[in-house]
Amino acid sequence: METNKIARLILLPLLHVSTLGSPQSLSLDDAVEQYKTHNPEIHHIQKQLLITEQKIAQSNKPYSPSPKPIEINVAPFEDKAVISTGIRADLPTGGQLEAHYRSTLDDHDQYSIKIHQPITQNIAKIERAIQLIDQEIQQLQYRDNYQDKILQFKKRYRQIVLQQRMVEDKKQQLDILTSHSKEQDVRYKYGEISKSELNISQTALEEQRLNTLKDEQLLEMAMITLKVEMFININKIIVLDTDIHFTNNIPTPSETINQAVRLNTQSQIAKLQYQRAKYQKKIFEKKQRPALSLYGSIDQDQKTSAGISLKFNLPTQTDQFERNLQTLQYQQSAMQAYHANNTLRTTIHQTLINLQHQQALISVAADHLKHQQQKYAADSIKFKYHHISAEEFQQSSQKVNSAYQQALGAQISYCNLYEDLQKMTGQFEPLINTQDNTHA
């Protein structure tokens, strides 16, 4: 990992508001942890993920018996009471088993076991597979939403770092212009400069003060929003860190695409939706067959019965419409999966190109900033000794501000792009704590 050398600890808030306690240092990683720990939206997503994971775990145990309610009926005037219950279980063959038990006060117990096994319309396994697909899609959507929120929060943090650094530089330049304006006022009183020259100095000072106040207001509003997201008191002084950490190792397109095809959330969802449509089409085709099934039962007296059931419906126009609809949905899902894969590959190539461009821009912007800082240092000395005007100094200040914004902005854009790439390849925030430990 590399660290931006144009780094400085920055202090918030700047405006005249009451502060609370001692300053709190908050790096980007600390801020993200604070956000994940206290933000109610993140807690809600974590609970949704926990519920979905429990549903998936339950769906992976489809053959566990389900007990029926225990029912007690009492008729005191008839001296009669009946207790009944039972269980139901899905069989691995796609059939169902049901056991019933009934007991009365006269100790007359009754029980029976029934089995029903469909043959031609055996769709239980396919329905369970669809149910599991729906739950997996829901889980992926929650994870994608979670990652989006973390990603956007990190981008907002970095943007505030950039805003704050620009405000700091403008305040330093404002101090210089204020000192210069006072000197010009003294020189005007002693007749060393004209009224026009004094007005130019005062105008430059007023413009700088106005621009600084506007930027301070925007910065404070952004910082309040960030604090609210982390559940930090808005009057708490927060110390942000302007160190920008990033890696210069850009992965190859083939390596990135291979990871994305396996791990990209949207790609996985598209594949699951295609598989779901395929199963739905298969269920419809099975339901068009005559319904052939086997059944059997046995009771407490060992009385048994068994048989074959055959049922079929005559074809209708509705069946033809449903067949066409299922075919269309299957083709659409296949097309969507194909387009999702192509879009993913295209987006990855574009992101890699942008990363390489930003990497080159970081080096160029750093050189440009160094040159502008040297020029600004020289202009500051000239301005102090009145060798250049306030207007010329203001132009020099604007140039160094712009150079700094480009240098820091290039690194921030690179970090944001790199994290976008990590998300596309399933490498961004892969682990989510879904334990039920929500803070009040």
Sequence and secondary structure as in RCSB ss.txt:
>XXXX:A:sequence
METNKIARLILLPLLHVSTLGSPQSLSLDDAVEQYKTHNPEIHHIQKQLLITEQKIAQSNKPYSPSPKPIEINVA
PFEDKAVISTGIRADLPTGGQLEAHYRSTLDDHDQYSIKIHQPITQNIAKIERAIQLIDQEIQQLQYRDNYQDKI
LQFKKRYRQIVLQQRMVEDKKQQLDILTSHSKEQDVRYKYGEISKSELNISQTALEEQRLNTLKDEQLLEMAMIT
LKVEMFININKIIVLDTDIHFTNNIPTPSETINQAVRLNTQSQIAKLQYQRAKYQKKIFEKKQRPALSLYGSIDQ
DQKTSAGISLKFNLPTQTDQFERNLQTLQYQQSAMQAYHANNTLRTTIHQTLINLQHQQALISVAADHLKHQQQK
YAADSIKFKYHHISAEEFQQSSQKVNSAYQQALGAQISYCNLYEDLQKMTGQFEPLINTQDNTHA
>XXXX:A:secstr
 EE SS  EEEE  SS   EEEEEEE HHHHHHHHHHH HHHHHHHHHHHHHHHHHHHHT TTS EE   EEEEE
GGGTEEEEEEEEEEE TTS EEEEEEEEETT   EEEEEEEEESTT  HHHHHHHHHHHHHHHHHHHHHHHHHHH
HHHHHHHHHHHHHHHHHHHHHHHHHHHHHHHHHHHHHHHTTSS HHHHHHHHHHHHHHHHHHHHHHHHHHHHHHH
HHHHHT  TTEEEEEE   EE      HHHHHHHHHHH HHHHHHHHHHHHHHHHHHHHHHHTS EEEEEEEEET
T  EEEEEEEE     HHHHHHHHHHHHHHHHHHHHHHHHHHHHHHHHHHHHHHHHHHHHHHHHHHHHHHHHHHH
HHHHHHHHHTTSS HHHHHHHHHHHHHHHHHHHHHHHHHHHHHHHHHHHTT SS     SS    
